[in-house]
Every structure is written in structure tokens, then in C-alpha cells.
């Protein structure tokens, strides 16, 4: 700070702190460390160029390194965003082909929701990168940097269905790139901002690699897209609290029918039409076609080294969104401006909870589609030990309420789903 006070006037009106420092303190001038240049306009400092100094060699090298590393991080981020268009478009195309979303009948959504979800891929990426997490957590130390890295509200337009969004990906990524590019000079030219950010940014060491960022950007947007399409289709995500459906099938509990999970889970947490997050079991239910099995869709979502999304992002994230906002479905993605590693509502699934105490179907499910709000009772064809045909109403394939238990509690005690009763 004292150095800048003494030298600011000598650098004139054109050079901010970073370029003034490089001009006065290094052999690398002229330089443009406040701009996103791919040429060597902000040269990497070498210790050998500083160690002959009699005083302040370590400090001068350290400051130069942080200036160079800050420019390098912004350049890496800008490049990663620009290179993600095809990956993002491919992910959205796969989702649209898989889910065949209907034309939405409700009001169009702002395109900024797409931008928000895409930028939160940086937060998602930080979960596996200590260096990126430290950098993001230092961003709120400056007045405007969070808004530059996560530029919500900087893209115009709306969309009515997800089949149209692929064509807008370039517009969205351009808005993000432009914001990142404008954030670098704000940071490098103001010594107060520069110091506030870099006290804990970690850029005095090795800057984080962003080689895999594009996959996380795509996964973040995919999660939002899948959940939004599922909501549009009228589906709900059912949840069985503290239930391991594989254990339920294999631990000796007397069940009325086979859950299909006797063989255990895939490495992505799927068995039959269920996903288990280590605590709760989730599934998808269509009130129009309750017996549909969503195993193919879940595997298409979650399988592979770079999956479209994960069960934790889609289901557990949807539950966290509902619990934190008090809204079940249809919420916009959001980020914690005081800790940008913390995002919310990438998944906006409607989460509905099964109960063992009544025949249900759900314990608590606001905004539930009308056709699934109240069901008078269930009957099941294909029950264990039953061979006769039935024209009974079937439970949802993902059903895990009290009626699955032979020794059912509460209201189920006087009612059997396996009497082959014609309702």
C-alpha cells in the first residue's frame, strides 16, 4: 500500500496497480496484466530475476506472482467458459431426446435462470477442488467480484421450452465471459480490492486447474433442466425417509410385493425405479401412469464417468431446495453471496414424502398435481404369493408407504393391498 502511494502518480492515468508494479518492479514491462491476453503480455515471473535484489526480493517476487496468477485464473476461466458450448448443448440435447418435454403452457422463464444454473457449475466444481473453493470464498472480500463471477441478471430473453435453449447457449456463455473479462481490471487496477481478494485467494501458490470445469457447468445446467422438465410433465419425486429399499427387501421384513431391489444398487445408487442417497430412498411417480418404471431414465441420468447429473444433485438437492425455501417446485437457482461455494435449487423437483402410518399416499406434498393429491386406496397385482388376475388400481411403482408391509401399522392394519379387490 505504501509503495502504491509513492508511485501511483508516476504511472500516469493509464496504468493501474498491476501494470504499474510490473513496470516499476520487474523486467517484464510493458505488460497488460489487467486484460485477458493469450499472448505473453503478462509474463510469468521467475525467482532468478528477483533474487539478486538486496532488499525486498521475496516480497517483490510474491506480489508479481500473485498479479500473474490472478490474470491467469481469469484467463483460464474465460477460456473454459468459451470451450463449454458444445458440451452444454450436447447435454441439453440428450435430455430433450430422453424426456421429450411438452410445450410449456405456463409463463416463459427468464433466460437468466439458465445463466445462473450454468455459472453455479463453478461452485459445483469447487467441491472437488480445495484451491477453487479457497478462491471463491475470498471473492466476497471485494465489493463486486461475486457479481462478476456469477453475473445473474446480465442476459436478456426468455424461454418457453427446453428444446429451444440449446440455441441460446452461446448467448448465455458470452454474457458470462464478458462479465469475467470486466472483472479482471476491477481487481488488478485497485490495490485495495487486489489485497482484499488475495489475502486468502490461494493465488500466492499454484492456481487451480479448470480443465474439467465444462463438465461441471453442463452438469449443473442439466440438473436444473431435468428437474424443470419433470415438473412440467406433472411428475413428482417420492421420498421414503430413513429407508434403504435394498435392506428393506433383504433384511427379513415381510413385504406384500417385491421392490425389485434384492440385488442391491448400481455404483450410482440405483435399483429398479429407486435411488438411495445413503439415507432416504427416492423415486419418480407419474399420477397419470402410476405403474411406470423409471429405471431407464435414472440410469440415463446418472450412469457414466461424466453423467448428465447425479442422484444427489437431482433428488437430495431438490429436497434441500424445498426445505430451505418453503416452496416445493418451480424455484429459481440461487447462490450464497457471502459464500459462493454454496448454491441452492439447481434441482427444483417437487418432493413428496411417503408415510407408513396411513394409506396415504403422501404425508406432506404442497403443489401436488391434482390427480395425485388424494387416492382412495390401492390394490396391487403381482403381490407375493398371489397368482390370480386382478383389475385393481395399482400403487405407483416407486411406492414405499405403509401398504408395502404385511404387518402394516396405523390405518393399514385393517386393509390389505393384496386382496385382489376390484375397485
SULPE-V885669 format. One record per residue. N is the residue number from 1. RES is the residue in three letters. PSI is psi in whole degrees, -180 to 180 (* if undefined). Layout:
n=N res=RES psi=PSI
n=N res=RES psi=PSI
This chain:
n=1 res=UNK psi=-42
n=2 res=UNK psi=-39
n=3 res=UNK psi=-44
n=4 res=UNK psi=-40
n=5 res=UNK psi=-36
n=6 res=UNK psi=-24
n=7 res=UNK psi=-8
n=8 res=UNK psi=-44
n=9 res=UNK psi=-32
n=10 res=UNK psi=-23
n=11 res=UNK psi=-7
n=12 res=UNK psi=-170
n=13 res=UNK psi=-15
n=14 res=UNK psi=-29
n=15 res=UNK psi=124
n=16 res=UNK psi=-168
n=17 res=UNK psi=-51
n=18 res=UNK psi=-49
n=19 res=UNK psi=-32
n=20 res=UNK psi=-43
n=21 res=UNK psi=-48
n=22 res=UNK psi=-35
n=23 res=UNK psi=-39
n=24 res=UNK psi=-30
n=25 res=UNK psi=-6
n=26 res=UNK psi=174
n=27 res=UNK psi=12
n=28 res=UNK psi=3
n=29 res=UNK psi=152
n=30 res=UNK psi=153
n=31 res=UNK psi=161
n=32 res=UNK psi=71
n=33 res=UNK psi=-2
n=34 res=UNK psi=10
n=35 res=UNK psi=157
n=36 res=UNK psi=83
n=37 res=UNK psi=136
n=38 res=UNK psi=-15
n=39 res=UNK psi=170
n=40 res=UNK psi=50
n=41 res=UNK psi=-11
n=42 res=UNK psi=88
n=43 res=UNK psi=143
n=44 res=UNK psi=126
n=45 res=UNK psi=146
n=46 res=UNK psi=136
n=47 res=UNK psi=-33
n=48 res=UNK psi=-23
n=49 res=UNK psi=-5
n=50 res=UNK psi=-24
n=51 res=UNK psi=-16
n=52 res=UNK psi=-10
n=53 res=UNK psi=141
n=54 res=UNK psi=-29
n=55 res=UNK psi=148
n=56 res=UNK psi=21
n=57 res=UNK psi=-45
n=58 res=UNK psi=-45
n=59 res=UNK psi=-43
n=60 res=UNK psi=-41
n=61 res=UNK psi=-42
n=62 res=UNK psi=-48
n=63 res=UNK psi=-42
n=64 res=UNK psi=-41
n=65 res=UNK psi=-43
n=66 res=UNK psi=-39
n=67 res=UNK psi=-49
n=68 res=UNK psi=-43
n=69 res=UNK psi=-35
n=70 res=UNK psi=-47
n=71 res=UNK psi=-38
n=72 res=UNK psi=-39
n=73 res=UNK psi=-46
n=74 res=UNK psi=-37
n=75 res=UNK psi=-42
n=76 res=UNK psi=-43
n=77 res=UNK psi=-45
n=78 res=UNK psi=-44
n=79 res=UNK psi=-41
n=80 res=UNK psi=-41
n=81 res=UNK psi=-46
n=82 res=UNK psi=-28
n=83 res=UNK psi=0
n=84 res=UNK psi=-8
n=85 res=UNK psi=-50
n=86 res=UNK psi=-41
n=87 res=UNK psi=-44
n=88 res=UNK psi=-45
n=89 res=UNK psi=-41
n=90 res=UNK psi=-41
n=91 res=UNK psi=-46
n=92 res=UNK psi=-39
n=93 res=UNK psi=-40
n=94 res=UNK psi=-41
n=95 res=UNK psi=-44
n=96 res=UNK psi=-41
n=97 res=UNK psi=-41
n=98 res=UNK psi=-45
n=99 res=UNK psi=-18
n=100 res=UNK psi=65
n=101 res=UNK psi=143
n=102 res=UNK psi=162
n=103 res=UNK psi=126
n=104 res=UNK psi=139
n=105 res=UNK psi=-14
n=106 res=UNK psi=-176
n=107 res=UNK psi=149
n=108 res=UNK psi=156
n=109 res=UNK psi=150
n=110 res=UNK psi=141
n=111 res=UNK psi=-19
n=112 res=UNK psi=-23
n=113 res=UNK psi=-37
n=114 res=UNK psi=-44
n=115 res=UNK psi=-45
n=116 res=UNK psi=-49
n=117 res=UNK psi=-40
n=118 res=UNK psi=-44
n=119 res=UNK psi=-28
n=120 res=UNK psi=-9
n=121 res=UNK psi=-28
n=122 res=UNK psi=-40
n=123 res=UNK psi=-41
n=124 res=UNK psi=-41
n=125 res=UNK psi=-35
n=126 res=UNK psi=-18
n=127 res=UNK psi=-26
n=128 res=UNK psi=11
n=129 res=UNK psi=107
n=130 res=UNK psi=-38
n=131 res=UNK psi=-44
n=132 res=UNK psi=-37
n=133 res=UNK psi=-43
n=134 res=UNK psi=-41
n=135 res=UNK psi=-46
n=136 res=UNK psi=-37
n=137 res=UNK psi=-18
n=138 res=UNK psi=-15
n=139 res=UNK psi=-40
n=140 res=UNK psi=-7
n=141 res=UNK psi=-16
n=142 res=UNK psi=160
n=143 res=UNK psi=-34
n=144 res=UNK psi=-4
n=145 res=UNK psi=-38
n=146 res=UNK psi=-42
n=147 res=UNK psi=-24
n=148 res=UNK psi=-38
n=149 res=UNK psi=-30
n=150 res=UNK psi=76
n=151 res=UNK psi=65
n=152 res=UNK psi=139
n=153 res=UNK psi=13
n=154 res=UNK psi=8
n=155 res=UNK psi=135
n=156 res=UNK psi=161
n=157 res=UNK psi=169
n=158 res=UNK psi=166
n=159 res=UNK psi=147
n=160 res=UNK psi=-28
n=161 res=UNK psi=157
n=162 res=UNK psi=-16
n=163 res=UNK psi=-17
n=164 res=UNK psi=-16
n=165 res=UNK psi=-33
n=166 res=UNK psi=-37
n=167 res=UNK psi=-15
n=168 res=UNK psi=1
n=169 res=UNK psi=-43
n=170 res=UNK psi=-39
n=171 res=UNK psi=-40
n=172 res=UNK psi=-46
n=173 res=UNK psi=-33
n=174 res=UNK psi=-40
n=175 res=UNK psi=-40
n=176 res=UNK psi=-45
n=177 res=UNK psi=-44
n=178 res=UNK psi=-37
n=179 res=UNK psi=-44
n=180 res=UNK psi=-44
n=181 res=UNK psi=-38
n=182 res=UNK psi=-19
n=183 res=UNK psi=-28
n=184 res=UNK psi=-51
n=185 res=UNK psi=-33
n=186 res=UNK psi=-36
n=187 res=UNK psi=-46
n=188 res=UNK psi=-28
n=189 res=UNK psi=-12
n=190 res=UNK psi=110
n=191 res=UNK psi=-34
n=192 res=UNK psi=-46
n=193 res=UNK psi=-42
n=194 res=UNK psi=-47
n=195 res=UNK psi=-44
n=196 res=UNK psi=-44
n=197 res=UNK psi=-45
n=198 res=UNK psi=-1
n=199 res=UNK psi=-32
n=200 res=UNK psi=13
n=201 res=UNK psi=-22
n=202 res=UNK psi=-1
n=203 res=UNK psi=1
n=204 res=UNK psi=-11
n=205 res=UNK psi=-131
n=206 res=UNK psi=130
n=207 res=UNK psi=151
n=208 res=UNK psi=143
n=209 res=UNK psi=140
n=210 res=UNK psi=26
n=211 res=UNK psi=-33
n=212 res=UNK psi=13
n=213 res=UNK psi=-38
n=214 res=UNK psi=-35
n=215 res=UNK psi=-36
n=216 res=UNK psi=-36
n=217 res=UNK psi=-47
n=218 res=UNK psi=-42
n=219 res=UNK psi=-38
n=220 res=UNK psi=-47
n=221 res=UNK psi=-39
n=222 res=UNK psi=-41
n=223 res=UNK psi=-46
n=224 res=UNK psi=-43
n=225 res=UNK psi=-47
n=226 res=UNK psi=-47
n=227 res=UNK psi=-39
n=228 res=UNK psi=-40
n=229 res=UNK psi=-43
n=230 res=UNK psi=-42
n=231 res=UNK psi=-43
n=232 res=UNK psi=-34
n=233 res=UNK psi=-4
n=234 res=UNK psi=11
n=235 res=UNK psi=159
n=236 res=UNK psi=154
n=237 res=UNK psi=120
n=238 res=UNK psi=148
n=239 res=UNK psi=132
n=240 res=UNK psi=114
n=241 res=UNK psi=136
n=242 res=UNK psi=43
n=243 res=UNK psi=124
n=244 res=UNK psi=104
n=245 res=UNK psi=-30
n=246 res=UNK psi=-44
n=247 res=UNK psi=-39
n=248 res=UNK psi=-37
n=249 res=UNK psi=-27
n=250 res=UNK psi=-3
n=251 res=UNK psi=11
n=252 res=UNK psi=-3
n=253 res=UNK psi=134
n=254 res=UNK psi=116
n=255 res=UNK psi=150
n=256 res=UNK psi=-29
n=257 res=UNK psi=165
n=258 res=UNK psi=128
n=259 res=UNK psi=-16
n=260 res=UNK psi=9
n=261 res=UNK psi=21
n=262 res=UNK psi=-24
n=263 res=UNK psi=0
n=264 res=UNK psi=-172
n=265 res=UNK psi=155
n=266 res=UNK psi=172
n=267 res=UNK psi=-11
n=268 res=UNK psi=9
n=269 res=UNK psi=16
n=270 res=UNK psi=138
n=271 res=UNK psi=133
n=272 res=UNK psi=-122
n=273 res=UNK psi=16
n=274 res=UNK psi=155
n=275 res=UNK psi=133
n=276 res=UNK psi=126
n=277 res=UNK psi=11
n=278 res=UNK psi=-14
n=279 res=UNK psi=-57
n=280 res=UNK psi=155
n=281 res=UNK psi=135
n=282 res=UNK psi=159
n=283 res=UNK psi=173
n=284 res=UNK psi=142
n=285 res=UNK psi=132
n=286 res=UNK psi=113
n=287 res=UNK psi=-19
n=288 res=UNK psi=-29
n=289 res=UNK psi=76
n=290 res=UNK psi=-25
n=291 res=UNK psi=5
n=292 res=UNK psi=136
n=293 res=UNK psi=125
n=294 res=UNK psi=24
n=295 res=UNK psi=-43
n=296 res=UNK psi=-42
n=297 res=UNK psi=-44
n=298 res=UNK psi=-42
n=299 res=UNK psi=-39
n=300 res=UNK psi=-34
n=301 res=UNK psi=-46
n=302 res=UNK psi=-21
n=303 res=UNK psi=151
n=304 res=UNK psi=168
n=305 res=UNK psi=-28
n=306 res=UNK psi=73
n=307 res=UNK psi=161
n=308 res=UNK psi=-43
n=309 res=UNK psi=-173
n=310 res=UNK psi=161
n=311 res=UNK psi=-35
n=312 res=UNK psi=-44
n=313 res=UNK psi=-44
n=314 res=UNK psi=-53
n=315 res=UNK psi=-56
n=316 res=UNK psi=-39
n=317 res=UNK psi=-38
n=318 res=UNK psi=-39
n=319 res=UNK psi=-45
n=320 res=UNK psi=-38
n=321 res=UNK psi=-49
n=322 res=UNK psi=-42
n=323 res=UNK psi=-36
n=324 res=UNK psi=-29
n=325 res=UNK psi=-19
n=326 res=UNK psi=8
n=327 res=UNK psi=132
n=328 res=UNK psi=91
n=329 res=UNK psi=146
n=330 res=UNK psi=13
n=331 res=UNK psi=150
n=332 res=UNK psi=147
n=333 res=UNK psi=148
n=334 res=UNK psi=162
n=335 res=UNK psi=153
n=336 res=UNK psi=110
n=337 res=UNK psi=-20
n=338 res=UNK psi=-15
n=339 res=UNK psi=88
n=340 res=UNK psi=-2
n=341 res=UNK psi=-12
n=342 res=UNK psi=112
n=343 res=UNK psi=166
n=344 res=UNK psi=149
n=345 res=UNK psi=32
n=346 res=UNK psi=-37
n=347 res=UNK psi=131
n=348 res=UNK psi=28
n=349 res=UNK psi=146
n=350 res=UNK psi=121
n=351 res=UNK psi=123
n=352 res=UNK psi=135
n=353 res=UNK psi=129
n=354 res=UNK psi=152
n=355 res=UNK psi=144
n=356 res=UNK psi=-12
n=357 res=UNK psi=-22
n=358 res=UNK psi=170
n=359 res=UNK psi=-8
n=360 res=UNK psi=-141
n=361 res=UNK psi=-31
n=362 res=UNK psi=148
n=363 res=UNK psi=-45
n=364 res=UNK psi=118
n=365 res=UNK psi=80
n=366 res=UNK psi=153
n=367 res=UNK psi=24
n=368 res=UNK psi=137
n=369 res=UNK psi=141
n=370 res=UNK psi=-37
n=371 res=UNK psi=-14
n=372 res=UNK psi=8
n=373 res=UNK psi=-41
n=374 res=UNK psi=127
n=375 res=UNK psi=131
n=376 res=UNK psi=-23
n=377 res=UNK psi=166
n=378 res=UNK psi=149
n=379 res=UNK psi=156
n=380 res=UNK psi=129
n=381 res=UNK psi=146
n=382 res=UNK psi=25
n=383 res=UNK psi=156
n=384 res=UNK psi=126
n=385 res=UNK psi=-4
n=386 res=UNK psi=134
n=387 res=UNK psi=-16
n=388 res=UNK psi=158
n=389 res=UNK psi=159
n=390 res=UNK psi=150
n=391 res=UNK psi=29
n=392 res=UNK psi=159
n=393 res=UNK psi=129
n=394 res=UNK psi=150
n=395 res=UNK psi=159
n=396 res=UNK psi=145
n=397 res=UNK psi=-30
n=398 res=UNK psi=16
n=399 res=UNK psi=131
n=400 res=UNK psi=37
n=401 res=UNK psi=-172
n=402 res=UNK psi=-26
n=403 res=UNK psi=-12
n=404 res=UNK psi=-17
n=405 res=UNK psi=133
n=406 res=UNK psi=-45
n=407 res=UNK psi=66
n=408 res=UNK psi=144
n=409 res=UNK psi=175
n=410 res=UNK psi=-138
n=411 res=UNK psi=-21
n=412 res=UNK psi=-19
n=413 res=UNK psi=-31
n=414 res=UNK psi=15
n=415 res=UNK psi=133
n=416 res=UNK psi=134
n=417 res=UNK psi=-6
n=418 res=UNK psi=30
n=419 res=UNK psi=0
n=420 res=UNK psi=44
n=421 res=UNK psi=135
n=422 res=UNK psi=111
n=423 res=UNK psi=*
